[in-house]
């Protein structure tokens, strides 16, 4: 497990928080990626998980602290981990996302400006394919205009600000969007224009454009303040299925691709 650095350090320490739901394989790849980050020895890694205990414990062994909050939502996982975090900065990662090699340095640099409360990274799918590239391009236009970020962009925030906000709301989906909207309402947020690689498995499992337009539908409902939570099962999958699994009764899209470690760039 990575420990926080010396209290004498003048650099604010980062607590990296990863929610995981029956996803030990992807978690293992992300934790392996984190070991190569510059400054990782001075960071704290906390995994908040549910599901298969043995698979998650095996993936995290020697690399992260593991919590079992007893709830299944991503919001509950992240809040539980943030409650025990020691860092002055919280960096939230999905279990299938891969930050650039200098991510911690970029976060420190961004938050060296006291006016900045938090931010996120540029989004980029790790998987090939023109559909995913086009969706990334459309998504970049959206968040550059709105400053509303998703969790797969690696949202980071000052711990004091996060606790002042009361953390993530206990939503089943769109907790990241709701959080980033509240965050920008409190103070300045910054987009770090370096890509955060993330798996496109959800899109590949159900079809890239089918999934994209489903998200557009959710965003419309959210904007109109209508119920989005009833669609949580369709987004997350049923039962103990890991993210990106094909939902019974819904045609699958392209064959899901495994994220090759070679695509994890070191910036």
Secondary structure, DSSP 4 states (H G I P E B T S, - for coil): -PPP--TT-SSPPEEEEEEEES-HHHHHHHHHHHTTSTTGGGSEEEEEEES-HHHHHHHHTTT-EEE--S--SHHHHHHHHHHH---SEEEEEETTEE--TTHHHHHHHHHTSTTEEEEEEEEEESS--HHHHHHHHHHHHHHHHH----GGG--EEEHHHHHHHTSS-S-SS-HHHHHHHHHHHHSEEEEEEEEEEE--HHHHHH-HHHHHHHHHHHHHHHHTT---GGGHHHHH-STTPPTTPPPTTS---SPP----GGG----
